[in-house]
Amino acid sequence: QVQLPESGGGLVQAGGSLRLSCAPSGHTLFNYAMGWFRQAPGKEREFVAAISWSDNTTDYTDSVKGRFTISRDNAMNTVYLQMNSLKPEDTAVYYCASYSKGLENYDYWGQGTQVTVSS
């Protein structure tokens, strides 16, 4: 059974930092691009960041550029999202997901970790 458990969420003051981790079980990161998404209350889930398998190319939504960094450690089978200079509008449930080239879409999802940024 594939699981993508996220960890590292919590409550932080504006301007603070958190690092999210995603360490899949039953699923290797080998040859998979990985992404982070978030969903704020009353809003649709949105893309945050992604990292490729082949050359670690990264992509970010505009609102987090310069503040968030996605990275991966393939030996540890873990993906990270370093979040700095957090803002109250970053408050959301953050999800890890793996990308299927065959489906051309994200197919496996974690259950999410809550990030709350107080002003």
N, C-alpha and C positions, 0 to 999 in steps of 0.2 A: 504494500500500500504506500503510495506516494504521499509524503507530508512535507510541507514547507513551513516549519515553525519560525515565526519571527520573535525577536526579543530585543530589549533595549529601550522600549518606550517608557514614558513616564511623564511627570509634571516638571516643568522647568520655567524659569522666568524669561521674559523677553530678553534677547541678547545672549542667552545661554546656548549650550550645545548638547546634543545627544548623538549616540552612534547606534544605529539599528543593525541587527545581524539577522541573516537568514541562512540556516544550515539544513538543507533538505535531507530527508531520510527516505530510503527506498527510491532515490532518484539522484543520479549524478549530474553535476553541472557540466560534465564533459560535453563539449560541442553544443551547449545551449547558451543563447543569449539570455540575460536575466534583467528583470525590471522591477522598479518600485512604483507603486501607485498609492493614492490616498483618497479617502472619502470623508468629507466634513459633514456634520449634521445638516440634513436638508438639501444636500448637494449630490450631484452625481460623482461617481468615482473618476478620478483624473490621473493621467500619466504624470509621473514625477521625474524619473530618470531610468536609463537603461545602459547596459554595457554588453558589448559583443563578446563572443567566445574567441574569435580568431585573433584579433589584434587589440582587444580591450578598448575599442572605440566607444566613447560615451556620448550620451545625448541627455539633455535636460529641458524641462519646461522653463519658460523664460523667468517665471517668478522665483525660481530657486537657483538660477545661474549665479555663480560666484559665492554661494553660501553652502550649497550641498555638494558632496562628492560621493559618487558611487564607485565601488572597487570590488574586486573579487580575489579570493585566494583559492585557486583550484585544488591545491594540495590539501587544504582544509575543507574543501567542498562548501565554502561559505561566501556569501555576498554581503557587502556592508553598504550602509548609507550614513555617511558622516554629515550631520546637520549642524551648521554653525549659524550664529547671528539669527537665532530663531525669532519668529514674529508670532503674535497671536493668531494671525491668519494661517499659520502652518498647522494649527490644531486640527487633527483628523485621526482617523484610523489608517495606519499605513500597512500596505500589503506587499508581499514579495510574490513574484510570479516568474515562471520560466516560459521561454518562447519556443514554440514548435515551428521549425522551418517548413515541415510538411503541411501543417495547418495554416501557416503564415499568420499565427495568432498566439496569444498567451494561453496555454492550456492547463497548467497547474498553478494553483493559488494557495497562499497561506491563509490563515484565519484572521490575521491582522494583529497589530499592536497599537495601543492608544498613545498618541502624543498630544499632550496638552501644554500650551504655552500661555502663561499668565502675563498680563500687562502690568 
